Amino acid sequence: MTTVAPRSVDPEVDAVRHHYEVSNDFYRLLLGPTMMYSGGYWEQGEDLVATLDEAQERKLDVFAALAGAQGARRVLDIGCGWGTMLNRLTTVHGVEEAVGLTLSRTQEAFIAGLDNPRITTRVESWADHATDDKYDAAFCINALEHFVSSNLPPRERTKRYRFFFGQVYKALNPGAKFVLHTMTAEAQPMNRELLADLKFLQRSEFEGMHIPHLHELTAAAEGQFEIVEIVNERESFAMACRAWLKRLAADRATAVALEGEEVVARFERYLDIFAYTLEDKFFNNFRVTIARRG
């Protein structure tokens, strides 16, 4: 496994690290052995917690198939988390080299512990990533929500998203597919509880995070990518949040011993907010498959 030293990163790096540089032991307690931090694919009647790992692996296998990544020479994962997709691509799907981008030093350390020579991890912003050796497929699994600041006006946000898709476009071979998993927001009436919870998300847990509208993303990708498929998977993400809350409740004393009451309470609140806002259809979680134009 290769690790590349940090380069310049976005100003939002501290906000990202506030959430993602909680200890790996805490995240393992929360997420389970797969260390996958997004919605899973459960089958009818399965227990959320008991089959959490299988649900996550099913999802990754579907994503690999959608991207045409089986046997690929080189694949990119933007916001790669703890390297779960990178590891599965190289150990199950025959990918020769999987490159992951993360701003979290603790995530990079975890990936290094996988001791997988086919994985290259870069502690680097997507905005700084450049390569002459193009990729055959790319993924971004519930990381885009951190890439554009909520403090920007709408027109500037669209420009930033277009820059993001432009970076992905330049990194991919012609015709290569990009699978994006991202939350989006629906225009819904606000009440006092929801407003307070959204303020908590944006000001305390994920400072400056912008949950995009789908039209912002489609406008930003236009001309560079062809849309292959868009699927709303809000239920699968809500189910994952409920599973993580159950795992946390089952071993809360250990979680508090690892990170303290304040951190555990933060995670309990934010996971509950995400779960109910997805269930109430305030947020979506879209799986978007697009192909790079020639």
C-alpha positions in Angstrom: 0.0 0.0 0.0 1.3 3.5 -0.9 0.6 6.7 1.1 1.2 10.1 -0.5 2.0 13.1 1.7 -0.6 15.8 2.2 -0.9 18.7 -0.3 -3.0 21.9 0.1 -6.6 21.3 1.2 -9.8 23.3 1.2 -10.4 25.7 4.0 -13.2 23.4 5.3 -10.6 20.8 6.3 -11.0 21.5 10.0 -14.7 21.0 9.8 -14.3 17.7 8.1 -11.7 16.5 10.6 -13.9 17.6 13.5 -16.2 14.7 12.6 -13.9 12.2 10.8 -10.9 12.3 13.2 -12.8 10.8 16.1 -10.8 7.6 16.9 -11.0 4.6 14.6 -11.9 2.4 17.6 -15.0 4.5 18.1 -16.0 4.3 14.4 -15.5 0.5 14.5 -17.9 0.3 17.4 -20.4 2.4 15.5 -20.1 1.0 12.0 -19.0 -2.6 12.5 -16.2 -4.5 10.8 -16.9 -3.2 7.3 -16.3 0.5 8.4 -18.7 1.7 5.7 -20.4 5.0 6.4 -23.4 5.1 4.1 -26.6 3.3 3.4 -26.7 -0.5 2.9 -28.8 -2.9 0.8 -30.8 -5.1 3.1 -33.0 -7.9 1.9 -36.6 -8.3 3.1 -36.9 -9.3 6.7 -33.2 -9.0 7.6 -32.2 -7.7 11.0 -30.6 -4.2 10.6 -27.7 -4.8 13.0 -27.1 -8.5 12.5 -26.7 -8.1 8.7 -25.2 -4.6 8.6 -21.9 -5.8 7.1 -23.6 -8.0 4.4 -25.9 -5.1 3.5 -22.9 -2.8 3.0 -21.0 -5.4 0.9 -24.0 -5.9 -1.3 -24.1 -2.2 -2.0 -20.4 -2.0 -2.8 -20.8 -4.9 -5.3 -23.7 -3.2 -7.0 -21.6 0.0 -7.2 -18.7 -1.8 -8.7 -20.9 -3.4 -11.4 -22.6 -0.1 -12.2 -19.2 1.5 -12.7 -17.9 -1.4 -14.8 -15.0 -1.6 -12.4 -14.5 -5.4 -12.5 -10.9 -6.1 -13.6 -10.2 -2.4 -14.1 -6.6 -1.3 -14.1 -7.1 1.9 -12.1 -10.0 3.2 -10.0 -10.5 6.4 -7.9 -12.6 6.8 -4.7 -13.1 10.4 -3.7 -13.7 10.7 0.0 -12.7 7.1 0.5 -13.5 6.8 4.2 -11.7 3.8 5.8 -10.9 2.2 2.5 -13.7 -0.3 2.4 -14.5 0.2 -1.2 -10.9 0.3 -2.2 -10.2 -3.0 -0.4 -13.3 -4.7 -1.9 -12.5 -3.5 -5.4 -8.9 -5.0 -5.2 -9.7 -8.2 -3.3 -13.0 -9.2 -4.8 -13.4 -7.3 -8.1 -9.9 -7.7 -9.5 -9.0 -4.0 -9.7 -5.2 -3.6 -10.1 -4.8 -0.2 -8.3 -7.4 1.6 -6.2 -6.6 5.2 -5.3 -8.4 6.9 -2.4 -8.6 10.5 -1.4 -9.3 11.6 2.2 -8.7 14.6 4.4 -8.7 12.5 7.5 -5.4 11.4 8.9 -7.0 8.7 11.1 -8.7 7.2 8.1 -5.4 7.1 6.2 -3.8 5.4 9.2 -6.6 2.8 9.2 -6.2 2.1 5.5 -2.5 1.7 6.0 -3.3 -1.0 8.5 -5.1 -3.0 5.8 -1.7 -3.7 4.3 -3.1 -3.9 0.8 -0.4 -3.2 -1.8 -3.0 -2.4 -4.5 -4.3 0.6 -2.5 -2.8 4.1 -2.7 -4.1 6.6 -0.2 -3.7 10.4 -0.7 -4.4 12.8 2.2 -5.5 15.3 -0.3 -8.5 17.4 -1.4 -10.4 16.4 -4.5 -9.7 20.0 -5.7 -6.0 19.4 -5.7 -6.0 15.9 -7.2 -4.4 15.7 -10.7 -3.0 12.7 -12.6 -1.7 11.9 -16.1 -2.6 8.3 -15.5 -6.3 8.3 -16.1 -8.9 6.2 -14.2 -11.2 3.5 -15.6 -13.9 4.2 -13.0 -14.6 6.5 -10.1 -16.8 6.7 -6.9 -17.8 9.3 -4.4 -20.0 7.7 -1.7 -21.7 10.2 0.6 -18.7 12.6 0.7 -19.9 15.3 -1.8 -22.0 16.8 1.0 -18.7 18.2 2.5 -17.2 19.6 -0.6 -19.2 22.8 -1.1 -19.7 25.4 1.6 -23.2 26.4 2.6 -21.9 29.9 3.0 -21.6 30.4 -0.8 -24.5 32.0 -2.7 -26.4 29.6 -5.1 -24.6 30.7 -8.2 -21.2 30.2 -6.6 -22.2 26.8 -5.3 -23.1 25.6 -8.8 -19.7 26.8 -10.1 -18.0 24.9 -7.3 -20.0 21.7 -8.2 -19.1 22.2 -11.9 -15.4 22.5 -10.9 -15.8 19.2 -9.0 -17.3 17.4 -12.0 -14.6 19.0 -14.1 -12.0 17.5 -11.9 -13.6 14.0 -12.1 -13.9 14.5 -15.9 -10.2 15.2 -16.3 -9.3 12.2 -14.1 -11.3 9.6 -16.1 -10.8 7.9 -19.4 -13.4 8.7 -22.1 -16.6 6.6 -21.5 -15.6 5.7 -17.9 -18.4 5.8 -15.4 -18.7 7.7 -12.1 -21.0 6.5 -9.4 -22.0 9.2 -6.9 -24.0 8.6 -3.7 -25.1 11.9 -2.2 -27.9 13.3 0.0 -30.0 16.1 -1.6 -32.6 18.4 0.0 -36.2 18.8 -0.9 -38.0 22.1 -0.4 -40.3 21.4 2.6 -42.1 23.5 5.1 -40.0 24.2 8.2 -41.0 23.8 11.8 -39.1 24.9 14.9 -37.7 21.4 15.7 -36.4 20.8 12.1 -34.9 24.3 11.9 -33.0 23.7 15.2 -31.8 20.3 14.0 -30.6 21.7 10.7 -28.7 24.5 12.6 -27.1 21.8 14.7 -25.9 19.9 11.7 -24.5 23.0 9.9 -23.1 24.9 12.8 -22.0 22.1 15.2 -21.4 18.7 13.7 -20.8 19.5 10.0 -19.9 23.1 9.9 -20.6 24.7 6.5 -22.0 21.5 5.0 -24.3 22.0 2.1 -26.8 19.3 1.2 -27.3 20.0 -2.5 -30.4 20.1 -4.6 -30.5 17.6 -7.4 -30.8 20.4 -10.0 -27.5 21.9 -8.8 -25.7 18.6 -9.6 -27.3 18.0 -13.0 -26.6 21.5 -14.1 -23.0 21.2 -13.0 -22.4 17.9 -14.8 -24.1 18.9 -18.0 -21.9 18.7 -21.1 -19.2 16.7 -19.3 -21.2 13.6 -18.4 -24.1 11.6 -19.7 -26.6 10.5 -17.1 -27.0 6.7 -17.0 -29.2 6.3 -14.0 -30.6 8.1 -11.0 -32.1 6.2 -8.1 -33.4 7.6 -4.8 -32.2 5.4 -1.9 -33.2 7.4 1.1 -34.7 4.4 2.9 -31.4 2.5 2.8 -29.5 5.4 4.4 -32.2 5.9 7.0 -32.0 2.2 7.8 -28.2 2.4 8.2 -28.6 5.4 10.6 -31.0 3.3 12.7 -28.6 0.4 12.7 -25.7 2.6 13.8 -27.8 4.1 16.6 -28.6 0.6 17.8 -25.0 -0.4 17.8 -24.1 2.7 19.7 -26.8 2.1 22.3 -25.7 -1.5 22.8 -22.2 -0.5 23.8 -22.6 3.1 24.9 -20.4 2.8 27.9 -17.5 1.7 25.8 -18.1 4.5 23.4 -18.1 7.1 26.2 -14.9 5.6 27.6 -13.3 6.0 24.1 -14.4 9.5 23.2 -16.4 11.0 26.1 -20.1 11.8 26.7 -20.1 15.0 24.5 -18.9 13.2 21.4 -21.3 10.2 21.9 -24.3 12.6 22.4 -23.3 14.5 19.3 -23.4 11.3 17.2 -26.6 10.2 18.7 -28.3 13.5 17.8 -26.9 13.8 14.3 -27.8 10.2 13.4 -31.3 10.6 14.7 -31.7 13.8 12.7 -30.5 12.1 9.5 -32.7 9.1 10.1 -36.0 11.0 10.6 -35.3 13.6 7.9 -34.7 10.8 5.4 -37.8 9.0 6.6 -39.9 12.2 6.4 -38.5 12.8 2.8 -36.9 16.1 3.7 -33.6 14.7 2.5 -33.0 12.2 -0.3 -30.0 9.9 -0.9 -29.5 9.6 -4.6 -27.3 7.0 -6.4 -26.3 8.7 -9.6 -24.4 6.9 -12.3 -22.9 9.0 -15.1 -20.5 8.4 -17.9 -17.7 10.7 -19.1 -18.3 12.1 -22.5 -15.5 11.6 -25.1 
